[in-house]
């Protein structure tokens, strides 16, 4: 039987009491606890927590939603290639599979899945980002396959086993309780479905050496006539500093999180080696100016393929900038970690 978006919307639950949410004339409320949920530009805000960290995260990401695409080089080949690679297990599912995304941002990954014919539920705690996702997806003419909710990844407003697969890209490290979010993904995904945690920053201790060298250089410059110029540069870069948590995960830590949530990890990929440094450098330039700094696509493609090769060597793999981990919510013979 063909699944429609209205069938998916019927699976919404109240984030306060977990009972079914009723929708009448665009108004969302819970019959059991009588909680009414407001909307912003007709997108429901299905959040029960007024946590300070979550409020700040939401406000920061809303404030950059219109420049997010430029700031994070979303049009770059390295992003296209590795995001698509990360989502491969979901792209292989049959058409009109129902997919949940947490921390959807501006809808970049959903567009790839929608083009494959899937139905995607886009959720993010930031109203600005969800509005931008709806705008970007609408521009591609894919709006009829997607639903949009302002929701908390640690308290997903959907019934158990609502989705064929769920995923989160480069957002888990923003959360206060990443384990809780993975447990929620497991709860909302059908038994045997894929759960993908993609592009999460690797913890590599030698980055501390760079930080030490940078702070040493900073101390020296602060005692020279170049002090005022340097201060201005730092202030510009700080405009886009994440407001709260900047978490990283070692390979062991991210595998352990999946295990603790009751998932079987079937594959872990190291993502970005040279591309990570290119991205970091160009992002810094983008933050310091209003330009979109890029490198030639053919040169970038060389580094992308080099990174693909490096990821195949087990020891080098540990130096990747990010991890993508593919899990299932069943006991699996191929389990790793
Ligand atoms: Zn309720």
Boltz pocket constraint, residues with backbone or C-beta under 6 A from the ligand:
constraints:
  - pocket:
      binder: B
      contacts: [[A, 14], [A, 15], [A, 16], [A, 17], [A, 18], [A, 19], [A, 30], [A, 31], [A, 32], [A, 33], [A, 34], [A, 35]]
      max_distance: 6.0
